[in-house]
């Protein structure tokens, strides 16, 4: 199998490390295989791919969709970013907890985030090309979010030698309320984990 897939910090999160085939010409990496992911318990169906470019110090997030929560398979094509998620699944023993990982275009590592999490990232390198596959489509009217510097969540963002840059929308996102349900669901719970 051209992937190593392991669980990571909070139930439902997975780190994927592809095998890199290289020689003096360069390298080749298989970044996704539905068959191999399913054999490891990640039986996923992706409907949309997204890509962004950002410069050092840009912080995007923390975002989620309320009625159409998305699972995301995220990676950096080039550069490094500190990728962060917050568990917002109702009934989860880790609701309100965060996890973070450095994604690197040189390492080719990936991070799978199931539905029910808020997501964001901070650019650590001079620039980053960030790419992700989604299990549901983007609906602009369905967006929700949390403030990146929420004191209750207390994310340990890396220290930067440059000023952070956030959109006006992200600067005005609300703070976390532990009593609130963040997703408009049909009553079915989010899976706590995958098999």
GIHU-V511380 format. One record per residue. RES is the residue in one letter. PHI is phi in radians with two decimals (NA if undefined). OMEGA is omega in whole degrees, -180 to 180 (none if undefined). D_LAST is the distance of its C-alpha to the last C-alpha in whole Angstrom. Layout:
res=RES phi=PHI omega=OMEGA d_last=D_LAST
res=RES phi=PHI omega=OMEGA d_last=D_LAST
//
This chain:
res=X phi=NA omega=-177 d_last=18
res=X phi=-1.45 omega=-179 d_last=20
res=X phi=-2.41 omega=165 d_last=17
res=X phi=-1.89 omega=-177 d_last=16
res=X phi=-2.14 omega=-179 d_last=13
res=X phi=-2.40 omega=177 d_last=12
res=X phi=-1.21 omega=-172 d_last=11
res=X phi=-2.53 omega=167 d_last=14
res=X phi=1.04 omega=-180 d_last=16
res=X phi=-2.05 omega=-178 d_last=14
res=X phi=-0.93 omega=180 d_last=11
res=X phi=1.81 omega=178 d_last=9
res=X phi=-1.56 omega=179 d_last=12
res=X phi=-2.40 omega=172 d_last=12
res=X phi=-1.81 omega=-179 d_last=15
res=X phi=-2.02 omega=177 d_last=16
res=X phi=-2.05 omega=177 d_last=19
res=X phi=-1.25 omega=171 d_last=20
res=X phi=-1.35 omega=179 d_last=23
res=X phi=-1.80 omega=178 d_last=26
res=X phi=-1.75 omega=-175 d_last=29
res=X phi=-2.37 omega=171 d_last=32
res=X phi=-2.63 omega=-176 d_last=36
res=X phi=-1.22 omega=177 d_last=39
res=X phi=-1.51 omega=-175 d_last=39
res=X phi=2.52 omega=180 d_last=36
res=X phi=-2.60 omega=177 d_last=32
res=X phi=-2.38 omega=179 d_last=29
res=X phi=-2.37 omega=170 d_last=26
res=X phi=-1.50 omega=-173 d_last=23
res=X phi=-1.62 omega=179 d_last=21
res=X phi=-2.78 omega=173 d_last=19
res=X phi=-2.49 omega=180 d_last=18
res=X phi=-0.96 omega=-179 d_last=15
res=X phi=-1.10 omega=-177 d_last=15
res=X phi=-1.25 omega=176 d_last=14
res=X phi=-1.11 omega=-180 d_last=12
res=X phi=-1.08 omega=179 d_last=10
res=X phi=-1.12 omega=178 d_last=10
res=X phi=-1.65 omega=179 d_last=8
res=X phi=1.71 omega=178 d_last=5
res=X phi=-1.73 omega=-179 d_last=8
res=X phi=-1.53 omega=-169 d_last=9
res=X phi=-2.05 omega=175 d_last=12
res=X phi=-2.23 omega=-179 d_last=15
res=X phi=-1.74 omega=-177 d_last=18
res=X phi=-2.11 omega=-175 d_last=22
res=X phi=-2.68 omega=173 d_last=24
res=X phi=-1.95 omega=179 d_last=25
res=X phi=-2.25 omega=178 d_last=27
res=X phi=-2.60 omega=177 d_last=29
res=X phi=-2.38 omega=173 d_last=31
res=X phi=-2.11 omega=-179 d_last=34
res=X phi=-2.48 omega=178 d_last=35
res=X phi=-1.71 omega=-176 d_last=37
res=X phi=-0.95 omega=178 d_last=37
res=X phi=1.56 omega=177 d_last=37
res=X phi=-1.24 omega=176 d_last=35
res=X phi=-2.13 omega=179 d_last=33
res=X phi=-1.99 omega=177 d_last=31
res=X phi=2.21 omega=8 d_last=29
res=X phi=-1.69 omega=-170 d_last=27
res=X phi=-2.03 omega=170 d_last=26
res=X phi=-2.79 omega=172 d_last=24
res=X phi=-1.91 omega=-171 d_last=24
res=X phi=-1.45 omega=-178 d_last=25
res=X phi=-1.68 omega=-180 d_last=24
res=X phi=-2.23 omega=-177 d_last=22
res=X phi=-1.06 omega=-175 d_last=20
res=X phi=-1.91 omega=161 d_last=19
res=X phi=-1.46 omega=-177 d_last=16
res=X phi=-2.36 omega=170 d_last=17
res=X phi=-1.91 omega=-170 d_last=17
res=X phi=-1.97 omega=178 d_last=20
res=X phi=-2.83 omega=170 d_last=23
res=X phi=-1.85 omega=176 d_last=26
res=X phi=-1.37 omega=174 d_last=28
res=X phi=-2.50 omega=180 d_last=31
res=X phi=1.47 omega=-178 d_last=32
res=X phi=-2.23 omega=176 d_last=30
res=X phi=-2.46 omega=172 d_last=28
res=X phi=-1.60 omega=-176 d_last=27
res=X phi=-1.68 omega=-173 d_last=24
res=X phi=-2.30 omega=174 d_last=23
res=X phi=-2.30 omega=175 d_last=21
res=X phi=-2.24 omega=180 d_last=21
res=X phi=-1.28 omega=178 d_last=19
res=X phi=-2.09 omega=-178 d_last=20
res=X phi=-1.22 omega=179 d_last=18
res=X phi=-1.10 omega=179 d_last=19
res=X phi=1.49 omega=179 d_last=19
res=X phi=-1.28 omega=178 d_last=16
res=X phi=-1.16 omega=179 d_last=18
res=X phi=-1.93 omega=178 d_last=18
res=X phi=-1.01 omega=-179 d_last=20
res=X phi=1.58 omega=178 d_last=23
res=X phi=-1.58 omega=-180 d_last=22
res=X phi=-2.04 omega=172 d_last=22
res=X phi=-2.46 omega=180 d_last=20
res=X phi=-2.44 omega=-180 d_last=22
res=X phi=-2.62 omega=174 d_last=22
res=X phi=-1.50 omega=175 d_last=25
res=X phi=-1.74 omega=-175 d_last=24
res=X phi=-2.30 omega=175 d_last=27
res=X phi=-1.10 omega=178 d_last=28
res=X phi=-1.26 omega=-180 d_last=30
res=X phi=-1.47 omega=-180 d_last=26
res=X phi=1.16 omega=180 d_last=24
res=X phi=-1.29 omega=-178 d_last=21
res=X phi=-2.30 omega=-176 d_last=19
res=X phi=-2.36 omega=174 d_last=17
res=X phi=-1.73 omega=-179 d_last=14
res=X phi=-2.05 omega=-179 d_last=15
res=X phi=-1.32 omega=173 d_last=13
res=X phi=-0.98 omega=178 d_last=15
res=X phi=1.84 omega=179 d_last=17
res=X phi=-2.11 omega=165 d_last=18
res=X phi=-1.48 omega=-173 d_last=22
res=X phi=-2.40 omega=174 d_last=23
res=X phi=-2.81 omega=176 d_last=26
res=X phi=-2.67 omega=177 d_last=27
res=X phi=-2.10 omega=-179 d_last=30
res=X phi=-1.44 omega=-178 d_last=32
res=X phi=-1.73 omega=-178 d_last=33
res=X phi=-1.60 omega=-179 d_last=35
res=X phi=-0.99 omega=174 d_last=38
res=X phi=-2.69 omega=178 d_last=36
res=X phi=-2.52 omega=167 d_last=33
res=X phi=-1.90 omega=-173 d_last=31
res=X phi=-1.91 omega=-178 d_last=28
res=X phi=-2.29 omega=177 d_last=25
res=X phi=-2.69 omega=175 d_last=22
res=X phi=-1.72 omega=-176 d_last=20
res=X phi=-2.16 omega=178 d_last=20
res=X phi=-1.52 omega=174 d_last=17
res=X phi=-2.51 omega=-178 d_last=21
res=X phi=-1.31 omega=176 d_last=24
res=X phi=-1.45 omega=177 d_last=26
res=X phi=-2.15 omega=-176 d_last=29
res=X phi=-0.96 omega=-178 d_last=31
res=X phi=-1.30 omega=-174 d_last=32
res=X phi=-1.82 omega=-174 d_last=29
res=X phi=-1.20 omega=170 d_last=29
res=X phi=-2.32 omega=179 d_last=28
res=X phi=-2.97 omega=176 d_last=28
res=X phi=-2.24 omega=179 d_last=29
res=X phi=-1.13 omega=-175 d_last=32
res=X phi=-1.11 omega=-174 d_last=31
res=X phi=-2.00 omega=-178 d_last=33
res=X phi=-1.12 omega=-177 d_last=32
res=X phi=-1.22 omega=178 d_last=33
res=X phi=-1.26 omega=179 d_last=31
res=X phi=-1.34 omega=173 d_last=28
res=X phi=1.01 omega=177 d_last=30
res=X phi=-1.17 omega=178 d_last=28
res=X phi=-1.61 omega=179 d_last=30
res=X phi=-1.19 omega=177 d_last=31
res=X phi=-1.10 omega=175 d_last=32
res=X phi=-1.20 omega=-177 d_last=36
res=X phi=-2.08 omega=176 d_last=38
res=X phi=-1.68 omega=178 d_last=41
res=X phi=-2.44 omega=-179 d_last=42
res=X phi=-1.21 omega=176 d_last=42
res=X phi=-1.23 omega=178 d_last=38
res=X phi=-2.18 omega=179 d_last=39
res=X phi=-2.20 omega=174 d_last=37
res=X phi=-1.21 omega=177 d_last=37
res=X phi=-1.03 omega=179 d_last=40
res=X phi=-1.09 omega=-178 d_last=37
res=X phi=-1.22 omega=177 d_last=34
res=X phi=-1.14 omega=-176 d_last=37
res=X phi=-1.74 omega=-180 d_last=37
res=X phi=-1.14 omega=-177 d_last=34
res=X phi=-1.28 omega=176 d_last=34
res=X phi=-1.52 omega=-175 d_last=33
res=X phi=-1.19 omega=175 d_last=29
res=X phi=-2.12 omega=-176 d_last=30
res=X phi=-1.04 omega=-178 d_last=28
res=X phi=-1.49 omega=-175 d_last=29
res=X phi=-1.53 omega=170 d_last=28
res=X phi=-1.64 omega=-171 d_last=25
res=X phi=-1.62 omega=-176 d_last=25
res=X phi=-2.19 omega=177 d_last=23
res=X phi=-1.58 omega=-174 d_last=25
res=X phi=-1.89 omega=179 d_last=22
res=X phi=-1.49 omega=-179 d_last=23
res=X phi=1.81 omega=179 d_last=21
res=X phi=-1.35 omega=-176 d_last=18
res=X phi=-1.30 omega=169 d_last=16
res=X phi=-1.23 omega=174 d_last=13
res=X phi=-1.13 omega=178 d_last=10
res=X phi=-1.19 omega=178 d_last=10
res=X phi=-2.75 omega=176 d_last=7
res=X phi=-1.75 omega=-179 d_last=4
res=X phi=-1.11 omega=none d_last=0
//
